[in-house]
């Protein structure tokens, strides 16, 4: 991962924990914004809005990091093995970190695992907001427990993956979520 990577599933993790994150090493406090107690969200749209606020915040941090990296990269971190694959570098005989290029990486972001984010949102939408099977807090606890003892794995497996439902609203969720996270 580089300074311009945005983990969408981690954004959801942080949103579900009101700015904190659960990592392999344990809970990380104040990783993101305090976007509201997810149990207080009245609707799925409230949850998505909090997710979008986290995305805005982290994209801003990524842009700052990328800009800082770009200031130091030409001298300290040249990329001679990457440069041949970037338009204009070979023609201009410049390393990608020195090239004034139309395809600048400044402010760019690599987005990972949009399918995982959308499928996770679909599960939350169905189990928490539509079926009211459990609260957000209970869902997060189930996540933390690896779903052991929560008896919801079969229900999760029964929820069709995004793009496979034929339902126009569900199939539109990836577009709406991408638009929200990249606004």
Secondary structure, DSSP 8 states (H G I E B T S, - for coil): --TTEEEHHHHHHHHHTTT-EEETTEEETTSS-----GGG--SHHHHHHHHHHHHHHHHHHHHHHHHHHHHHHHHH---HHHHTTSTTHHHHT--TTT---TT--TT--EEE-HHHHHHHHHHHIIIIIIS--S-HHHHHHHHHTTTTTT--HHHHHHS--TTSS--HHHHHHHHHHHHHHT-
